Amino acid sequence: MKKVRIYNFFIFLLGLFSLTLGIALVVKSNLGISVAMSFPYVLSLGLTKLTLGQWSYIVQGLSLVVLFFIVKKLTVKHLMSFVVAFLFGVTLDMFNKLLVPFQVFTIMERIMVFVLGSIVISIGVAAFVKSNYPIMPFDTFVKEVSIEKNIKYAKFKTGFDLVCLTTSIISSFLFFRKIQGVHIGTFISAMVLGSSIGFCIDRMNRYIEGVDFLPPDKTKKVLELKLLNIEKSERAC
């Protein structure tokens, strides 16, 4: 079957808007935010001077610091990943404000909104990965560590989500003496979101061919430009 050719830039935009809309919908359902966002969400509830979007790019920026020590290099792609996180945070706050008038009351309505949001999140993350553009730090972390350590993406994503979930629960007890921001939907996401993202990636790879505005080799060369290299420094010593 012939693949549909789409510019990677538009696939990237699909990822940005799908992911932020999906998270905003899950927040609206009040059944528990997606696992990767649960820690920033708990922080936004406990330290209210900053919004969810702002806490998001702060925490994700810290994940880039951890990634730096794992892969032992800092590239242009990593810095651009933080720029994406900033755009993500701004867009997420925008969708949260737009959805303020939208109300859900019954448990069935909340479940439907949660399921819809989770599906949109899976599509968004898959589009980010497919675009080959610098993706958000959390997803950059999962993608690069899974490659570095030769671990299947879906498997490592699920493990990463479980770590985020544990951190969120501990933080919630520290702030509120009880669980806040983590609900049944958070646990469901921890178990199935990695697999659903993997499913979406497989489908996109099957039916969509990403096209770059610039020659792929030039784009890759710029993004992979090393700004810091720990391995090189260690060898020099």
KEFIPA-195018 format. One record per residue: y, x, z of N, C-alpha, C, O in turn. Coordinates in Angstrom, 3 decimals. Each point is the difference from the previous one (the first is absolute). Layout:
BEGIN
Y  X  Z  Y  X  Z  Y  X  Z  Y  X  Z
...
END
This chain:
BEGIN
-1.201  0.833  0.000  1.201  -0.833  0.000  1.253  0.869  0.000  0.114  0.943  0.784
0.826  -1.271  -1.674  1.229  0.783  -0.103  0.889  -0.238  1.209  0.225  -1.138  0.412
0.278  2.233  0.151  0.850  -0.099  1.181  1.435  -0.366  -0.372  0.489  0.344  -1.076
0.166  -1.045  1.987  1.411  -0.341  -0.173  0.831  1.204  0.429  -0.180  0.524  1.099
1.090  -0.086  -1.969  0.842  1.160  0.298  1.299  -0.463  0.669  0.752  -0.793  -0.565
-0.504  1.295  1.764  1.192  -0.361  0.767  0.629  1.278  0.538  -0.699  0.898  0.470
2.018  -0.826  -0.544  0.683  1.164  0.557  -0.266  0.097  1.502  0.072  -0.995  0.721
-0.379  2.201  -0.267  -0.294  0.209  1.416  1.156  -0.410  0.906  -0.211  -0.402  1.144
1.432  0.506  -1.661  1.165  -0.396  0.790  -0.076  -1.473  0.382  0.328  -0.373  1.126
-0.765  -0.468  -2.074  -0.104  -1.435  0.273  -1.190  -0.305  0.916  0.049  -0.936  0.799
-1.119  1.734  -0.921  -1.125  -0.147  0.923  0.455  0.364  1.413  -0.389  -0.640  0.977
1.216  1.676  -0.890  0.557  0.409  1.288  0.852  -1.107  0.617  -0.119  -0.287  1.191
0.981  -0.336  -2.003  0.833  -1.093  0.503  -0.857  -1.175  0.463  0.302  -0.640  1.007
-1.381  0.362  -1.758  -0.937  -1.044  0.417  -0.553  0.324  1.384  -0.097  -0.875  0.862
-0.262  2.133  -0.660  -0.521  0.408  1.296  1.014  -0.159  1.113  -0.326  -0.500  1.076
1.560  0.926  -1.331  1.051  -0.066  1.022  0.273  -1.433  0.435  0.013  -0.302  1.193
0.207  -0.582  -2.168  0.350  -1.377  0.336  -1.203  -0.795  0.505  0.147  -0.862  0.866
-1.337  1.145  -1.402  -1.196  -0.711  0.467  -0.322  0.363  1.441  -0.288  -0.872  0.819
0.339  2.150  -0.520  -0.349  0.450  1.344  0.965  -0.535  1.050  -0.427  -0.485  1.047
1.720  0.571  -1.321  0.984  -0.472  0.982  -0.040  -1.519  0.154  0.133  -0.515  1.110
-0.314  -0.202  -2.217  -0.121  -1.452  0.083  -1.249  -0.387  0.779  0.036  -0.904  0.834
-1.144  1.592  -1.110  -1.245  -0.296  0.701  0.121  0.206  1.500  -0.481  -0.817  0.784
1.122  1.904  -0.385  0.181  0.266  1.429  0.901  -1.050  0.633  -0.270  -0.466  1.107
1.345  0.088  -1.809  0.905  -1.030  0.521  -0.736  -1.327  0.188  0.251  -0.717  0.969
-1.157  0.388  -1.891  -0.784  -1.230  0.120  -0.944  0.064  1.199  -0.146  -0.976  0.736
-0.490  2.126  -0.546  -0.911  0.159  1.131  0.758  -0.101  1.323  -0.485  -0.607  0.955
1.673  1.202  -0.902  0.835  -0.126  1.201  0.317  -1.468  0.262  -0.020  -0.459  1.142
0.314  -0.272  -2.222  0.350  -1.412  0.125  -1.166  -0.830  0.515  0.205  -0.986  0.707
-1.416  1.374  -1.052  -1.177  -0.762  0.433  -0.230  0.102  1.505  -0.629  -0.869  0.604
1.142  1.933  -0.013  -0.151  0.226  1.445  -1.469  0.070  0.427  -0.362  -0.402  1.106
-0.465  0.917  -2.003  -1.418  0.190  0.319  -0.350  1.477  0.151  -1.174  0.353  0.104
2.178  0.500  -0.091  -0.250  1.430  0.118  0.342  0.716  -1.282  -0.523  -0.330  -1.064
1.400  1.310  1.163  0.462  0.720  -1.177  -1.089  0.931  -0.510  -0.938  0.317  0.731
1.055  0.124  -1.981  -0.972  0.922  -0.574  -0.087  1.254  0.856  0.987  0.415  0.609
-2.156  0.180  -0.565  -0.278  1.053  0.966  0.939  1.193  -0.130  0.525  0.489  1.000
-0.311  -0.020  -2.221  0.832  1.181  -0.197  1.422  -0.212  0.488  0.685  0.955  0.367
-0.233  -2.221  -0.361  1.355  -0.311  0.442  0.055  -0.458  1.449  1.081  -0.284  0.515
-2.221  0.207  0.146  -0.021  -0.560  1.352  0.768  0.859  1.001  0.673  -0.533  0.882
-0.766  1.851  -1.009  0.713  0.870  0.940  1.522  -0.114  -0.153  0.693  -0.187  1.001
-0.146  0.295  -2.236  1.444  -0.228  -0.149  0.419  -1.393  0.466  1.096  -0.177  0.533
-1.973  -0.816  -0.735  0.326  -1.367  0.416  0.116  -0.099  1.520  0.928  -0.621  0.518
-1.875  1.238  0.195  0.062  -0.002  1.460  1.262  0.721  0.474  0.656  -0.445  0.942
-0.321  1.549  -1.590  1.224  0.723  0.356  1.240  -0.860  -0.223  0.940  0.038  0.794
-0.941  -0.819  -1.884  1.160  -0.854  -0.288  0.139  -1.123  1.024  1.102  -0.491  0.243
-2.231  0.084  0.361  0.042  -1.021  1.049  0.439  0.588  1.339  0.693  -0.650  0.783
-1.110  1.892  -0.536  0.317  0.630  1.272  1.346  0.697  0.025  0.663  0.044  1.037
-0.259  0.500  -2.172  1.281  0.709  -0.116  0.808  -0.689  -1.090  -0.005  0.424  -1.155
0.689  -1.476  1.532  0.567  -0.952  -0.967  1.284  0.461  -0.689  0.527  -0.716  -0.853
-0.019  1.887  1.202  1.221  0.465  -0.660  -0.249  0.367  -1.460  0.931  0.038  -0.805
-2.183  0.232  0.470  -0.364  0.311  -1.376  -0.894  -1.106  -0.558  -0.785  -0.601  0.734
0.909  0.338  -2.036  -0.791  -1.039  -0.652  -1.407  0.506  -0.312  -0.300  1.186  0.140
-0.549  -2.113  -0.564  -1.350  0.375  -0.411  0.045  0.992  -1.155  -0.746  0.980  -0.012
1.622  -1.233  -0.959  0.116  0.905  -1.137  0.425  1.396  0.411  -0.506  0.988  -0.532
1.432  -0.899  1.478  0.474  1.303  0.464  -1.076  0.758  0.768  -0.188  1.198  -0.213
-0.518  -1.889  1.105  -1.095  0.644  0.717  -1.098  0.427  -0.967  -0.686  0.998  0.221
0.533  -1.761  -1.286  -1.035  0.310  -0.980  0.221  1.366  -0.632  -0.915  0.822  -0.032
2.131  -0.568  -0.476  0.183  1.291  -0.672  0.115  1.162  0.992  -0.221  1.150  -0.382
0.557  -1.423  1.632  -0.009  1.059  1.013  -1.438  0.434  0.301  -0.314  1.191  -0.013
-0.554  -2.170  0.283  -1.396  0.306  0.323  -0.714  0.613  -1.201  -0.775  0.945  0.148
1.036  -1.482  -1.331  -0.654  0.537  -1.188  0.483  1.409  -0.303  -0.758  0.823  -0.513
2.012  -0.544  0.828  0.495  1.360  -0.161  -0.761  0.976  0.889  -0.271  1.131  -0.403
-0.073  -1.570  1.613  -0.782  0.842  0.909  -1.397  0.277  -0.556  -0.567  1.066  0.237
0.014  -2.034  -0.980  -1.326  0.217  -0.594  0.044  1.106  -1.051  -0.994  0.692  -0.220
2.149  -0.526  -0.428  0.154  1.091  -0.965  -0.025  1.355  0.694  -0.497  0.982  -0.552
1.034  -0.937  1.759  -0.032  1.244  0.771  -1.449  0.386  0.305  -0.377  1.165  -0.126
-0.432  -2.153  0.528  -1.420  0.253  0.272  -0.713  0.439  -1.278  -0.801  0.934  0.020
1.097  -1.613  -1.129  -0.613  0.347  -1.283  0.317  1.437  -0.388  -0.857  0.710  -0.527
2.078  -0.286  0.784  0.431  1.359  -0.334  -0.919  1.041  0.630  -0.345  0.994  -0.639
-0.051  -1.220  1.886  -0.852  0.966  0.685  -1.465  -0.111  -0.418  -0.780  0.926  0.222
0.404  -2.054  -0.825  -1.375  -0.150  -0.487  -0.168  0.647  -1.369  -0.931  0.779  -0.208
1.827  -1.096  -0.728  -0.107  0.553  -1.354  0.726  1.331  -0.123  -0.145  0.702  -1.000
0.931  -0.356  2.025  0.682  1.294  0.103  0.983  0.269  -1.132  0.122  1.122  -0.490
0.573  -2.183  0.088  1.040  0.171  -1.010  0.944  -1.188  0.029  -0.366  -1.099  0.418
1.584  1.342  -0.869  0.999  -1.057  -0.137  0.497  0.027  -1.430  0.509  1.021  -0.463
-0.653  -2.134  -0.243  0.383  -0.067  -1.403  1.129  -1.002  -0.214  0.364  -0.758  0.900
0.176  0.776  -2.111  1.024  -0.977  -0.376  -0.556  -1.410  0.148  0.715  -0.922  0.394
-1.993  0.763  -0.711  -0.643  -1.317  0.107  0.047  -0.528  1.429  0.191  -1.197  0.214
-0.362  2.073  0.752  0.039  -0.423  1.399  1.397  -0.462  0.401  0.145  -0.990  0.717
0.874  1.697  -1.173  1.369  -0.417  0.304  0.320  -1.329  -0.678  0.649  -0.863  0.590
-1.108  0.704  -1.833  0.221  -1.254  -0.714  -0.749  -1.144  0.679  0.434  -1.151  -0.046
-1.555  1.478  0.671  -0.759  -1.014  0.726  0.833  -0.577  1.137  -0.061  -1.199  0.273
0.840  2.051  0.389  0.863  -0.505  1.070  1.113  -0.874  -0.567  0.399  -0.984  0.623
0.107  1.345  -1.811  1.011  -0.840  -0.659  -0.580  -1.386  -0.269  0.666  -1.014  0.203
-1.917  0.986  -0.662  -0.682  -1.275  -0.238  -0.119  -0.785  1.306  0.182  -1.217  0.013
-0.489  1.916  1.091  -0.113  -0.664  1.301  1.324  -0.630  0.408  0.027  -1.088  0.576
1.068  1.776  -0.877  1.320  -0.546  0.317  0.266  -1.264  -0.817  0.462  -1.006  0.539
-0.757  1.060  -1.848  0.172  -1.179  -0.858  -0.895  -1.134  0.480  0.396  -1.166  -0.010
-1.602  1.518  0.428  -0.939  -0.977  0.538  0.590  -0.696  1.224  -0.052  -1.225  0.109
0.612  2.007  0.808  0.565  -0.572  1.214  1.145  -0.953  -0.285  0.096  -1.070  0.600
0.771  1.467  -1.519  1.136  -0.852  -0.371  -0.489  -1.293  -0.647  0.496  -1.083  0.311
-1.477  1.203  -1.218  -0.531  -1.177  -0.691  -0.734  -0.925  0.966  0.097  -1.222  -0.111
-0.829  1.804  1.054  -0.713  -0.799  0.999  0.975  -0.804  0.851  -0.220  -1.187  0.241
1.288  1.819  0.212  1.006  -0.723  0.787  0.642  -1.113  -0.823  0.340  -1.059  0.529
-0.177  1.309  -1.833  0.570  -1.017  -0.883  -0.912  -1.223  -0.073  0.465  -1.132  0.135
-1.779  1.361  -0.351  -0.938  -1.124  -0.087  -0.118  -0.730  1.342  -0.125  -1.224  0.031
0.165  1.964  1.064  -0.046  -0.651  1.314  1.176  -0.952  0.190  -0.155  -1.081  0.568
1.323  1.483  -1.041  1.180  -0.866  0.109  -0.111  -1.201  -0.940  0.371  -1.116  0.362
-0.887  1.355  -1.576  -0.130  -1.090  -0.970  -0.993  -1.061  0.469  0.144  -1.177  -0.329
-1.147  1.593  1.092  -1.038  -0.935  0.449  0.337  -0.695  1.315  -0.789  -0.805  0.495
1.954  1.108  0.073  0.396  -0.644  1.261  -0.029  -1.530  -0.091  -0.508  -0.642  0.919
1.038  0.027  -1.998  -0.022  -1.476  -0.078  -1.400  -0.580  -0.199  -0.231  -1.180  0.264
-0.699  2.014  -0.730  -1.351  -0.465  -0.287  -0.793  -0.099  1.298  -0.180  1.001  0.693
-0.293  -2.198  -0.358  -0.688  -0.227  1.266  -1.458  -0.419  -0.227  -0.305  -0.772  -0.908
-0.576  1.295  1.747  -1.401  -0.437  -0.003  -0.315  -0.532  1.395  0.378  0.606  1.003
-1.065  -1.731  -0.947  -0.213  -0.668  1.283  -1.473  -0.100  0.382  -0.384  0.409  1.095
-0.443  -0.949  -1.987  -1.405  -0.214  0.346  -0.795  1.291  -0.140  0.415  0.928  -0.694
-1.556  -0.884  1.357  -0.857  1.171  -0.071  -0.505  0.222  -1.419  -0.173  1.142  -0.427
-0.066  -2.236  -0.311  -0.455  0.127  -1.376  1.078  0.636  -0.871  -0.302  0.848  -0.840
1.547  -1.249  1.035  1.107  0.602  -0.748  0.120  1.488  0.320  0.241  0.810  -0.895
-0.407  -0.455  2.148  0.091  1.402  0.401  -1.118  0.829  -0.619  0.220  1.130  -0.437
-1.422  -1.703  0.404  -1.134  0.706  -0.604  0.236  0.210  -1.492  -0.249  1.084  -0.527
0.727  -2.118  -0.148  0.251  0.102  -1.439  1.059  1.059  -0.300  -0.147  0.779  -0.942
1.214  -0.752  1.742  1.062  0.989  -0.200  -0.527  1.406  0.280  0.349  0.949  -0.702
-1.185  -0.819  1.725  -0.579  1.306  0.328  -0.899  0.505  -1.126  0.100  1.158  -0.407
-0.972  -2.023  -0.091  -0.913  0.395  -1.083  0.790  0.381  -1.246  -0.291  1.011  -0.639
1.290  -1.821  0.296  0.833  0.303  -1.161  0.697  1.342  0.178  0.024  0.821  -0.917
0.540  -0.601  2.094  0.682  1.260  0.264  -0.929  1.192  -0.096  0.384  1.043  -0.530
-1.605  -1.180  1.037  -0.973  1.095  -0.038  -0.404  0.335  -1.431  -0.163  1.170  -0.344
0.002  -2.195  -0.488  -0.335  0.222  -1.411  1.133  0.736  -0.701  -0.235  0.940  -0.759
1.459  -1.372  1.017  1.165  0.627  -0.631  0.147  1.450  0.471  0.386  0.870  -0.782
-0.693  -0.608  2.053  0.034  1.370  0.521  -1.002  0.880  -0.741  0.333  1.122  -0.384
-1.548  -1.610  0.177  -1.033  0.764  -0.701  0.436  0.342  -1.415  -0.192  1.123  -0.465
0.778  -2.096  -0.214  0.498  0.229  -1.359  1.116  1.036  0.022  0.063  0.873  -0.866
0.816  -0.974  1.859  1.123  0.926  0.093  -0.436  1.435  0.213  0.488  0.902  -0.681
-1.401  -0.676  1.617  -0.479  1.357  0.259  -0.727  0.551  -1.220  0.182  1.161  -0.365
-1.011  -2.000  -0.269  -0.728  0.428  -1.196  0.961  0.379  -1.121  -0.234  0.977  -0.712
1.310  -1.739  0.552  0.995  0.306  -1.031  0.700  1.318  0.296  0.271  0.777  -0.916
0.021  -0.520  2.177  0.590  1.281  0.385  -0.906  1.153  -0.420  0.456  0.968  -0.610
-1.731  -1.076  0.938  -0.963  1.051  -0.330  -0.132  0.150  -1.511  -0.033  1.119  -0.512
-0.042  -2.235  -0.202  -0.166  0.011  -1.447  1.191  0.618  -0.709  -0.174  0.657  -1.027
1.371  -0.847  1.542  1.210  0.464  -0.680  0.086  1.518  -0.080  0.694  0.542  -0.860
-1.400  0.144  1.759  0.081  1.462  0.094  1.398  0.484  0.369  0.288  1.195  -0.063
0.574  -2.128  0.447  1.313  0.366  0.521  -0.175  0.407  1.462  -1.013  -0.322  0.622
2.001  1.030  -0.078  -0.063  0.264  1.442  -0.120  -1.318  0.752  0.834  -0.891  -0.157
-1.861  0.773  0.961  -0.238  -1.242  0.725  0.442  0.160  1.450  0.408  1.085  0.413
-0.489  -2.158  0.351  0.475  0.059  1.375  -0.807  1.007  0.819  -1.175  0.236  -0.284
1.811  0.360  1.305  -0.660  1.048  0.775  -1.378  -0.364  0.536  -0.914  0.822  -0.071
0.735  -2.030  0.607  -1.323  -0.381  0.503  -1.043  0.082  -1.112  -1.096  0.523  0.201
1.449  -1.045  -1.372  -0.947  -0.006  -1.116  -0.144  1.386  -0.617  -1.075  0.365  -0.474
2.170  0.410  0.483  -0.079  1.398  -0.417  -0.960  0.752  0.913  -0.818  0.797  -0.457
0.931  -1.064  1.751  -0.864  0.635  0.996  -1.467  -0.318  -0.280  -0.835  0.903  -0.061
0.525  -2.182  -0.109  -1.389  -0.417  -0.234  -0.530  0.578  -1.309  -1.124  0.498  -0.057
1.939  -0.568  -0.992  -0.427  0.464  -1.317  -0.268  1.502  -0.003  -1.034  0.440  -0.503
1.950  0.351  1.058  -0.126  1.455  -0.067  -1.043  0.545  0.970  -0.718  0.944  -0.329
0.630  -1.528  1.511  -1.009  0.468  0.955  -1.402  -0.359  -0.491  -0.935  0.783  0.165
0.786  -1.966  -0.769  -1.314  -0.387  -0.525  -0.440  0.949  -1.112  -1.187  0.297  -0.137
2.153  0.178  -0.657  -0.310  0.971  -1.049  -0.277  1.370  0.607  -0.966  0.669  -0.366
1.819  -0.261  1.294  -0.125  1.317  0.647  -1.331  0.142  0.733  -0.626  1.059  -0.041
0.198  -2.126  0.708  -1.224  0.039  0.800  -1.198  -0.617  -0.718  -1.084  -0.117  0.573
1.288  -0.278  -1.836  -1.081  -0.569  -0.817  -0.636  -1.225  0.664  -1.218  -0.088  0.151
2.086  -0.858  0.240  -0.440  -1.251  0.621  0.373  -1.158  -0.926  1.092  -0.001  -0.569
-1.972  -0.974  0.411  0.289  -1.150  -0.843  1.242  -0.726  0.508  0.157  -0.228  1.200
0.725  -0.131  -2.141  1.298  -0.576  0.368  -0.151  -1.223  0.903  0.617  -0.062  1.063
-1.429  -0.906  -1.476  -0.134  -1.245  0.761  -0.513  0.268  1.416  0.443  -0.639  0.955
-1.368  1.578  -0.821  -0.564  0.332  1.312  1.055  0.628  0.903  0.125  -0.366  1.169
0.633  1.314  -1.716  1.023  0.671  0.807  1.140  -0.950  0.341  0.571  0.072  1.088
-0.238  -0.968  -2.026  1.051  -0.986  0.246  -0.374  -0.889  1.185  0.838  -0.284  0.857
-2.082  -0.150  -0.811  -0.444  -0.839  1.110  0.082  0.757  1.323  0.437  -0.556  1.007
-0.857  1.821  -1.007  0.089  0.812  1.205  1.439  0.213  0.444  0.302  -0.053  1.192
0.579  0.292  -2.147  1.423  0.184  0.301  0.585  -1.264  0.619  0.776  0.065  0.953
-1.156  -1.213  -1.505  0.490  -1.273  0.527  -0.460  -0.222  1.442  0.750  -0.529  0.820
-1.967  0.929  -0.520  -0.513  -0.166  1.363  0.768  0.876  0.995  0.226  -0.402  1.142
0.171  1.592  -1.577  0.819  0.872  0.851  1.361  -0.644  0.252  0.502  0.012  1.124
0.093  -0.577  -2.181  1.289  -0.688  0.140  -0.120  -1.177  0.964  0.890  -0.244  0.815
-1.993  -0.473  -0.919  -0.230  -1.156  0.865  -0.081  0.414  1.469  0.605  -0.633  0.865
-1.347  1.685  -0.595  -0.139  0.486  1.375  1.345  0.440  0.570  0.328  -0.307  1.146
0.445  1.028  -1.954  1.327  0.451  0.432  0.907  -1.184  0.305  0.770  0.032  0.960
-0.860  -1.070  -1.771  0.835  -1.189  0.193  -0.338  -0.717  1.301  0.895  -0.433  0.726
-2.183  0.309  -0.435  -0.426  -0.684  1.225  0.464  0.769  1.238  0.498  -0.592  0.957
-0.665  1.903  -0.986  0.437  0.824  1.132  1.511  -0.115  0.197  0.475  -0.148  1.126
0.275  0.215  -2.226  1.463  -0.107  0.078  0.420  -1.370  0.506  0.962  -0.121  0.759
-1.678  -0.903  -1.177  0.319  -1.359  0.428  -0.145  -0.152  1.512  0.840  -0.621  0.651
-1.904  1.189  -0.102  -0.194  -0.065  1.451  1.067  0.805  0.741  0.439  -0.391  1.082
-0.026  1.508  -1.663  1.032  0.816  0.635  1.344  -0.726  0.032  0.744  0.099  0.976
-0.439  -0.829  -2.050  1.281  -0.708  -0.083  -0.002  -1.315  0.780  0.944  -0.304  0.730
-2.021  -0.474  -0.896  0.013  -1.394  0.464  -1.049  -0.335  1.063  -0.023  -1.117  0.519
-0.844  2.079  -0.195  -1.108  -0.256  0.930  -0.987  -1.018  -0.558  -0.833  -0.531  0.735
0.923  0.267  -1.993  -0.918  -0.907  -0.682  0.053  0.299  -1.492  0.829  0.785  -0.461
-1.726  -1.423  -0.286  -0.036  0.229  -1.443  1.077  -0.833  -0.679  0.041  -1.222  0.145
0.829  1.894  -0.885  1.045  -0.651  -0.777  -0.049  0.537  -1.428  -0.203  1.195  -0.215
0.390  -2.085  -0.757  0.039  0.432  -1.390  -1.361  0.263  -0.608  -0.110  0.240  -1.202
-0.925  -0.282  2.019  -1.368  0.203  -0.480  -0.777  -1.274  0.278  -0.085  -0.456  1.141
-0.486  -0.118  -2.206  -0.695  -1.282  0.134  -1.314  0.093  -0.762  -0.369  1.066  -0.493
-0.324  -2.176  0.403  -1.294  -0.031  -0.682  0.108  0.492  -1.439  -0.911  0.652  -0.509
2.033  -0.969  -0.147  0.187  0.433  -1.379  0.074  1.507  -0.137  -0.411  0.553  -1.020
0.932  0.117  2.043  0.075  1.458  -0.016  -1.396  0.608  -0.015  -0.256  0.959  -0.727
-0.645  -1.516  1.528  -1.372  0.499  0.055  -0.729  -0.271  -1.319  -0.771  0.833  -0.475
1.023  -1.998  -0.104  -0.616  -0.322  -1.290  0.475  0.982  -1.065  -0.794  0.489  -0.803
2.093  -0.204  0.802  0.559  0.949  -0.964  -0.626  1.378  0.161  -0.287  0.679  -0.986
0.078  -0.269  2.236  -0.576  1.322  0.264  -1.377  0.151  -0.633  -0.385  1.098  -0.401
-0.353  -2.195  0.313  -1.364  0.061  -0.504  -0.103  -0.189  -1.509  -0.906  0.550  -0.626
1.818  -1.317  0.030  -0.183  -0.372  -1.406  1.076  0.516  -0.949  -0.222  0.038  -1.210
1.389  0.363  1.732  1.090  0.348  -0.907  -0.319  1.226  -0.845  0.360  0.058  -1.176
-1.040  0.930  1.779  -0.362  1.191  -0.764  -0.874  -0.333  -1.196  0.202  0.532  -1.092
-1.172  -1.412  1.297  -0.898  -0.391  -1.090  0.720  -0.826  -1.055  -0.249  0.164  -1.194
1.145  -1.057  1.629  0.719  -0.836  -0.966  0.961  0.832  -0.840  0.199  -0.285  -1.181
0.400  1.313  1.783  0.864  0.904  -0.762  -0.832  0.773  -1.010  0.402  0.151  -1.154
-1.566  0.340  1.583  -0.886  0.702  -0.920  -0.414  -0.872  -1.169  -0.084  0.471  -1.134
-0.180  -1.762  1.411  -0.354  -0.952  -1.055  1.142  -0.140  -1.004  -0.227  0.014  -1.209
1.455  -0.149  1.714  1.165  -0.155  -0.882  0.240  1.251  -0.837  0.371  -0.092  -1.170
-0.582  1.265  1.773  0.160  1.250  -0.743  -1.005  0.074  -1.140  0.352  0.385  -1.115
-1.593  -0.749  1.385  -1.036  0.010  -1.040  0.371  -0.926  -1.152  -0.167  0.367  -1.163
0.667  -1.561  1.469  0.368  -0.957  -1.043  1.192  0.497  -0.807  0.029  -0.149  -1.222
0.944  0.734  1.890  1.165  0.522  -0.721  -0.399  1.154  -0.912  0.490  0.101  -1.125
-1.371  0.765  1.601  -0.462  1.115  -0.830  -0.783  -0.496  -1.209  -0.018  0.650  -1.046
-0.626  -1.800  1.194  -0.813  -0.540  -1.089  0.850  -0.654  -1.086  -0.327  0.094  -1.183
1.417  -0.757  1.576  0.749  -0.809  -0.959  1.405  0.512  -0.321  0.621  -0.464  -0.956
-0.118  1.406  1.739  1.380  0.457  -0.194  0.039  1.504  -0.221  -0.673  0.762  0.694
1.466  -0.350  -1.663  0.243  1.423  -0.246  1.469  0.297  0.280  0.887  -0.534  -0.665
-0.640  1.381  1.644  1.370  0.355  0.343  0.582  0.982  -1.000  -0.682  0.923  -0.443
1.944  -1.124  0.088  0.689  0.867  -0.959  1.263  0.547  0.656  0.762  -0.752  0.609
-0.538  2.057  -0.732  1.186  0.621  0.577  1.140  0.032  -1.007  -0.231  0.077  -1.207
1.473  -0.138  1.710  1.164  0.178  -0.860  0.051  1.432  -0.518  0.337  0.239  -1.160
-0.672  0.704  2.023  -0.038  1.410  -0.356  -1.447  0.427  -0.194  -0.907  -0.662  0.504
0.672  1.758  -1.225  -1.368  0.504  -0.145  -0.641  0.203  1.368  0.620  0.592  0.883
-1.842  -1.066  -0.689  -0.658  0.078  1.310  -0.037  1.402  0.587  0.147  0.172  1.210
-0.344  0.838  -2.066  -0.089  1.364  0.523  1.321  0.469  0.598  0.012  0.717  1.000
1.116  -1.127  -1.620  1.310  0.382  0.529  0.294  -0.731  1.310  0.507  0.589  0.955
-0.835  -1.888  -0.930  0.212  -0.782  1.221  -0.818  0.569  1.151  0.509  0.169  1.108
-1.774  0.125  -1.374  -0.882  0.545  1.030  0.482  1.359  0.475  -0.070  0.313  1.189
0.561  0.495  -2.127  0.472  1.339  0.351  1.172  -0.064  0.969  0.075  0.776  0.953
0.848  -1.718  -1.207  1.166  -0.149  0.874  -0.421  -0.515  1.371  0.433  0.529  1.024
-1.280  -1.564  -1.002  -0.413  -0.605  1.264  -0.833  0.949  0.856  0.061  -0.053  1.228
-0.837  0.920  -1.875  -0.868  0.919  0.734  0.700  1.310  0.347  -0.618  0.901  0.567
1.891  -0.789  -0.901  0.752  1.207  0.325  -0.005  0.221  1.512  0.428  -0.865  0.763
-0.911  2.016  -0.346  -0.141  0.286  1.425  1.310  0.519  0.575  0.584  0.961  -0.502
-0.138  -1.618  1.565  1.202  0.430  0.707  -0.364  0.901  1.177  0.736  0.926  0.338
-1.880  -1.211  0.280  -0.537  0.825  1.082  -1.502  0.114  -0.185  -0.656  -0.953  -0.419
0.115  2.118  0.730  -1.436  0.218  -0.164  -0.516  0.825  1.179  0.221  1.209  0.064
-0.909  -1.868  0.864  -0.509  0.692  1.185  -1.092  0.990  -0.376  -0.052  1.101  0.546
-0.825  -1.484  -1.479  -1.110  0.869  -0.388  0.512  1.333  -0.522  -0.534  1.058  0.331
1.575  -1.125  -1.153  0.561  1.225  -0.576  0.581  0.888  1.092  -0.140  1.223  -0.036
0.797  -1.857  1.010  0.599  0.753  1.103  -1.079  0.656  0.856  0.157  1.135  0.450
-1.268  -1.868  -0.227  -1.087  0.536  0.814  -0.654  1.198  -0.678  -0.359  0.975  0.660
0.206  -1.051  -1.985  -0.599  1.112  -0.730  0.898  1.223  0.036  -0.472  1.133  0.088
1.777  -1.378  -0.157  0.952  1.107  0.023  -0.053  0.749  1.328  0.198  1.213  0.060
-0.478  -1.985  1.021  -0.100  0.630  1.319  -1.309  0.776  0.136  -0.257  0.597  1.045
END
